[in-house]
Amino acid sequence: MGMDVDSMGGMDGSDFEVVVAGAGPTGLTLACDLLRRGVRTLLVERGDRLFPGSRARELRPRTQEILDDLGVLATVRALGEPHPPLRYWTDGEPCVDRDLYEQHPGPVPRVPVWSVPQWRTQKILRTRLRELGGDVAFGVALTGLATTADGVELLLTRENRTRIVHAAYAVGTDGVRGTVRAALGIARPAQAFDERPLIVADVLADGLDRDRWHIWPGAKGGALSLCPLACADTFRLLARYEDEPARPDTSEEGVRQLIADRTHLSAADVREVQWATAFRAETGLADSYRTGRVLLAGDAAHVHSPVGGQGLDTGVQDAYNLGWKLGMVLRHGADPALLDTYESERRPAAAEAIAASTRLYRRVLLAEGEPVRWPHPVDGGYRDSRLSVDARPDPGAGAGVVPANALRAGDRAPDAPCGHARLHDLFRGPHFTLLSFGGVEPPPLVGLPVVTQRVHAEDREAHQAYARRGLFLVRPDGYVGWAGEGAAGVREYVTGLGST
Ligand SMILES: Cc1cc2nc3c(=O)[nH]c(=O)nc-3n(C[C@H](O)[C@H](O)[C@H](O)COP(=O)(O)OP(=O)(O)OC[C@H]3O[C@@H](n4cnc5c(N)ncnc54)[C@H](O)[C@@H]3O)c2cc1C
């Protein structure tokens, strides 16, 4: 049972600092992150349960790091499996087997893309939310909002009963057709890049190995694929309709027939169709991520092509970027202008993810160019952000103190052994981490939740990954915020965050 609208407490408005609307992966991640920072958070969900479909099933390394920080990665990994290699079929025979992802070393730690159906990831996050003392208020829709001098007034509706709740901030994690973006009047211009419709379904089917993602690229009527879903007896169907005026039939019989028409399986091999939906691929990016005290995250702000599966990753990373900033403003007196960096960091990241998944869609489903391997997911980081301050000489500038390929402010902070632990173990939690290399004296950073660590000379891998000498302030979301040597510089950076 989730939370009830009547038990939400503080309906006079005083109890919640942040109201999060929409319990998809983005809202669940944000609520977990805020609660562990001690921020009083209400997560409302219009539906009466978490969405049951498999939808996003690939968790990239960076997303896994976030889940690790939230304390759920072990469960996610136990209940998932490595992403399966591809098997191409022609005329009823397998013709090619190959890996999906490029095999080149990614950033440390080198973890494989992990396959877990979205419903399971969401369930695991909800369990964590409950452990943290929160829960989802199911059956409660955000139906309106208005900003006030010191916060936001929200209309929350359950079965025709509407309450007004007041909060310092509200976040719309309410998905593609969310209420919050519309209420704010923020445009998200849609770009349809394929006129032909697609169908997605979860099906139980016999007659296929479960350790391969099966693809029929040249099937009459359009390409079709069936990908096994980790630890479930189910396959994810994705098919494109090339014929005019074909319309996807999402009925159980329609899906069975589609599979029988385009593969060597018979309709009887499809034991069950758990859910099916048809749509046209389109992309969209909200013109803005914030109006005053109301913010957007996840699909509410950006829509992706289904190929290359980056919707969940991008949403979870939005939440993780926003969580610590809201925590700093509400708990550590940071200047609310810190929240401006949420949009300036995450909107370009979404634009990049949209471009990458559109490229893949064109090459995979529209066969524009050679079939490709998915690029190994690499984290672009936030080098251009105003929160990324590198106080060392520019690479290549004169004396060349910092080599061109060195770790810079804005980069994701790499992992390495450090004493008896690993750096990523030190980062785990809602705090900043100040790393000192080469005996540089780390200054006390007043007003900042921070853990300080001197990295000793024998931790050679850590020195190689960072620097021989210097200070690195790692943000709570795992990126280097400040890099340099002078204690005054890092103190000034912290003052700039406006912490008290
Ligand atoms: C058919 C399909 C297949 C997909 N396949 C993939 C894939 O393979 N890989 C991938 O990465 N992504 C995939 N995606 C995209 C992925 O599922 C989304 O990117 C992801 O769910 C986004 O998470 P979110 O939390 O931002 O939004 P959502 O998961 O959409 O969650 C939004 C939640 O908000 C709730 N809500 C809406 N309005 C209100 C309101 N007014 N008040 C309260 N609650 C509200 C909704 O009920 C919903 O639970 C797929 C999506 C679809 C539809």
The ligand as an SDF file (V2000), in Angstrom:
LIG
                    3D

 53 58  0  0  0  0  0  0  0  0999 V2000
    6.8350    1.7990  -25.1960 C   0  0  0  0  0  0  0  0  0  0  0  0
    8.0650    2.3970  -24.6050 C   0  0  0  0  0  0  0  0  0  0  0  0
    9.2890    1.7500  -24.7100 C   0  0  0  0  0  0  0  0  0  0  0  0
   10.4390    2.3170  -24.1790 C   0  0  0  0  0  0  0  0  0  0  0  0
   11.6350    1.6670  -24.2680 N   0  0  0  0  0  0  0  0  0  0  0  0
   12.7370    2.2300  -23.7130 C   0  0  0  0  0  0  0  0  0  0  0  0
   13.9930    1.5900  -23.7330 C   0  0  0  0  0  0  0  0  0  0  0  0
   14.1530    0.5150  -24.2790 O   0  0  0  0  0  0  0  0  0  0  0  0
   15.0450    2.2090  -23.1160 N   0  0  0  0  0  0  0  0  0  0  0  0
   14.9120    3.4440  -22.4800 C   0  0  0  0  0  0  0  0  0  0  0  0
   15.8850    3.9770  -21.8850 O   0  0  0  0  0  0  0  0  0  0  0  0
   13.7440    4.0520  -22.4670 N   0  0  0  0  0  0  0  0  0  0  0  0
   12.6630    3.4760  -23.0500 C   0  0  0  0  0  0  0  0  0  0  0  0
   11.4870    4.0970  -22.9740 N   0  0  0  0  0  0  0  0  0  0  0  0
   11.4680    5.3880  -22.3260 C   0  0  0  0  0  0  0  0  0  0  0  0
   11.4660    5.2340  -20.8190 C   0  0  0  0  0  0  0  0  0  0  0  0
   10.4770    4.3440  -20.4330 O   0  0  0  0  0  0  0  0  0  0  0  0
   11.2650    6.6120  -20.2450 C   0  0  0  0  0  0  0  0  0  0  0  0
   12.3160    7.4500  -20.6860 O   0  0  0  0  0  0  0  0  0  0  0  0
   11.2160    6.6070  -18.7300 C   0  0  0  0  0  0  0  0  0  0  0  0
   10.0860    5.9250  -18.2660 O   0  0  0  0  0  0  0  0  0  0  0  0
   11.1740    8.0460  -18.2370 C   0  0  0  0  0  0  0  0  0  0  0  0
   10.9730    8.0410  -16.8740 O   0  0  0  0  0  0  0  0  0  0  0  0
   10.2070    9.2340  -16.1600 P   0  0  0  0  0  0  0  0  0  0  0  0
   10.2140    8.8740  -14.7250 O   0  0  0  0  0  0  0  0  0  0  0  0
   10.8160   10.5220  -16.5820 O   0  0  0  0  0  0  0  0  0  0  0  0
    8.7370    9.2260  -16.7640 O   0  0  0  0  0  0  0  0  0  0  0  0
    7.6200    8.0750  -16.7180 P   0  0  0  0  0  0  0  0  0  0  0  0
    8.2370    6.7420  -16.5720 O   0  0  0  0  0  0  0  0  0  0  0  0
    6.7350    8.3080  -17.8700 O   0  0  0  0  0  0  0  0  0  0  0  0
    6.8450    8.3560  -15.3720 O   0  0  0  0  0  0  0  0  0  0  0  0
    5.9670    9.4400  -15.2430 C   0  0  0  0  0  0  0  0  0  0  0  0
    4.9450    9.1000  -14.1600 C   0  0  0  0  0  0  0  0  0  0  0  0
    4.2040   10.2610  -13.8810 O   0  0  0  0  0  0  0  0  0  0  0  0
    2.8560    9.8800  -13.6690 C   0  0  0  0  0  0  0  0  0  0  0  0
    2.0450   11.0670  -13.8940 N   0  0  0  0  0  0  0  0  0  0  0  0
    1.7230   11.6530  -15.0720 C   0  0  0  0  0  0  0  0  0  0  0  0
    1.0190   12.7610  -14.8660 N   0  0  0  0  0  0  0  0  0  0  0  0
    0.8720   12.8900  -13.5300 C   0  0  0  0  0  0  0  0  0  0  0  0
    0.2350   13.8530  -12.6990 C   0  0  0  0  0  0  0  0  0  0  0  0
   -0.4170   14.9070  -13.2160 N   0  0  0  0  0  0  0  0  0  0  0  0
    0.2690   13.6910  -11.3630 N   0  0  0  0  0  0  0  0  0  0  0  0
    0.9160   12.6170  -10.8100 C   0  0  0  0  0  0  0  0  0  0  0  0
    1.5320   11.6730  -11.5630 N   0  0  0  0  0  0  0  0  0  0  0  0
    1.5180   11.8150  -12.9000 C   0  0  0  0  0  0  0  0  0  0  0  0
    2.6360    8.7570  -14.6690 C   0  0  0  0  0  0  0  0  0  0  0  0
    1.5350    7.9510  -14.2890 O   0  0  0  0  0  0  0  0  0  0  0  0
    3.9620    8.0280  -14.5880 C   0  0  0  0  0  0  0  0  0  0  0  0
    3.9450    7.0020  -13.6260 O   0  0  0  0  0  0  0  0  0  0  0  0
   10.3430    3.5460  -23.5180 C   0  0  0  0  0  0  0  0  0  0  0  0
    9.1050    4.1970  -23.3950 C   0  0  0  0  0  0  0  0  0  0  0  0
    7.9680    3.6240  -23.9390 C   0  0  0  0  0  0  0  0  0  0  0  0
    6.6470    4.3310  -23.7940 C   0  0  0  0  0  0  0  0  0  0  0  0
  1  2  1  0
  2  3  1  0
  2 52  2  0
  3  4  2  0
  4  5  1  0
  4 50  1  0
  5  6  2  0
  6  7  1  0
  6 13  1  0
  7  8  2  0
  7  9  1  0
  9 10  1  0
 10 11  2  0
 10 12  1  0
 12 13  2  0
 13 14  1  0
 14 15  1  0
 14 50  1  0
 15 16  1  0
 16 17  1  0
 16 18  1  0
 18 19  1  0
 18 20  1  0
 20 21  1  0
 20 22  1  0
 22 23  1  0
 23 24  1  0
 24 25  2  0
 24 26  1  0
 24 27  1  0
 27 28  1  0
 28 29  2  0
 28 30  1  0
 28 31  1  0
 31 32  1  0
 32 33  1  0
 33 34  1  0
 33 48  1  0
 34 35  1  0
 35 36  1  0
 35 46  1  0
 36 37  1  0
 36 45  1  0
 37 38  2  0
 38 39  1  0
 39 40  1  0
 39 45  2  0
 40 41  1  0
 40 42  2  0
 42 43  1  0
 43 44  2  0
 44 45  1  0
 46 47  1  0
 46 48  1  0
 48 49  1  0
 50 51  2  0
 51 52  1  0
 52 53  1  0
M  END
$$$$
